[in-house]
Amino acid sequence: MEHLLKDSCRMMWLAQGQTPTYRTINRFRVNPHMMEFPHILFFGLRAQ
């Protein structure tokens, strides 16, 4: 993911030019409070 944010124009646009490190991405991935977030996001986007 870190590599994509540096090399892919589409991913750079989605990230608004920010390039988080692998540590930042991993902290987000393993945070217990964020385990429910992908489900909420998926169902929220699907309902629109």
Secondary structure as the mmCIF struct_conf table of DSSP 4:
data_model
#
loop_
_struct_conf.conf_type_id
_struct_conf.id
_struct_conf.beg_label_comp_id
_struct_conf.beg_label_asym_id
_struct_conf.beg_label_seq_id
_struct_conf.end_label_comp_id
_struct_conf.end_label_asym_id
_struct_conf.end_label_seq_id
HELX_RH_AL_P HELX_RH_AL_P1 GLU A 2 ASP A 7
HELX_RH_AL_P HELX_RH_AL_P2 CYS A 9 LEU A 14
TURN_TY1_P TURN_TY1_P1 ALA A 15 GLY A 17
HELX_RH_AL_P HELX_RH_AL_P3 TYR A 22 VAL A 30
HELX_RH_3T_P HELX_RH_3T_P1 PRO A 32 MET A 34
BEND BEND1 MET A 35 GLU A 36
HELX_RH_AL_P HELX_RH_AL_P4 PHE A 37 ALA A 47
#
